[in-house]
Amino acid sequence: MTADPESNKQSAIAFYRSAFLGNPAEAVDRYVGAGYIQHNPEVGDGKEAFIEYFTEMARDYPHKEIDFVRAVAEGNMVALHTHQTWPGGDEYVTMDFFRFDEDGKIVEHWDAIQQVPAETENGNPMY
């Protein structure tokens, strides 16, 4: 089976939303392949490390929010651009990249995160 880019895009969004909002085990069960390579230096490699990290995040920050600003899919890759609001009003912009296997399951992840500044030199939003 070869998953199509649009299906992968929808899976990446559903995976991210589920994990970010407190259901990382379900997200991994539904959307991750046999192996999972993690490139975020603050998260361990593999499925269990991902579940542990996001379980702690849900416990420590239960009222965070996420908006998906953009999603781009090409071949077996999906890029997500998100706007996150955390307790206390801190805002972040993330860029996440997911690689999918032939079965339409996530097998690799990269990301970058930046706090939204109070002011910008150009006056443009980051999202």
Secondary structure in CASP SS format (residue, H / E / C, confidence):
PFRMAT SS
TARGET T0000
AUTHOR 0000-0000-0000
METHOD secondary structure of the structure
MODEL  1
M C 1.00
T C 1.00
A C 1.00
D C 1.00
P H 1.00
E H 1.00
S H 1.00
N H 1.00
K H 1.00
Q H 1.00
S H 1.00
A H 1.00
I H 1.00
A H 1.00
F H 1.00
Y H 1.00
R H 1.00
S H 1.00
A H 1.00
F H 1.00
L C 1.00
G C 1.00
N C 1.00
P H 1.00
A H 1.00
E H 1.00
A H 1.00
V H 1.00
D H 1.00
R H 1.00
Y H 1.00
V E 1.00
G E 1.00
A E 1.00
G E 1.00
Y E 1.00
I E 1.00
Q E 1.00
H C 1.00
N C 1.00
P C 1.00
E C 1.00
V C 1.00
G C 1.00
D C 1.00
G C 1.00
K H 1.00
E H 1.00
A H 1.00
F H 1.00
I H 1.00
E H 1.00
Y H 1.00
F H 1.00
T H 1.00
E H 1.00
M H 1.00
A H 1.00
R H 1.00
D H 1.00
Y C 1.00
P C 1.00
H C 1.00
K C 1.00
E E 1.00
I E 1.00
D E 1.00
F E 1.00
V E 1.00
R E 1.00
A E 1.00
V E 1.00
A E 1.00
E E 1.00
G C 1.00
N C 1.00
M E 1.00
V E 1.00
A E 1.00
L E 1.00
H E 1.00
T E 1.00
H E 1.00
Q E 1.00
T E 1.00
W C 1.00
P C 1.00
G C 1.00
G C 1.00
D C 1.00
E E 1.00
Y E 1.00
V E 1.00
T E 1.00
M E 1.00
D E 1.00
F E 1.00
F E 1.00
R E 1.00
F E 1.00
D C 1.00
E C 1.00
D C 1.00
G C 1.00
K C 1.00
I E 1.00
V E 1.00
E E 1.00
H E 1.00
W E 1.00
D E 1.00
A E 1.00
I E 1.00
Q E 1.00
Q E 1.00
V C 1.00
P C 1.00
A C 1.00
E C 1.00
T C 1.00
E C 1.00
N C 1.00
G C 1.00
N C 1.00
P C 1.00
M C 1.00
Y C 1.00
END
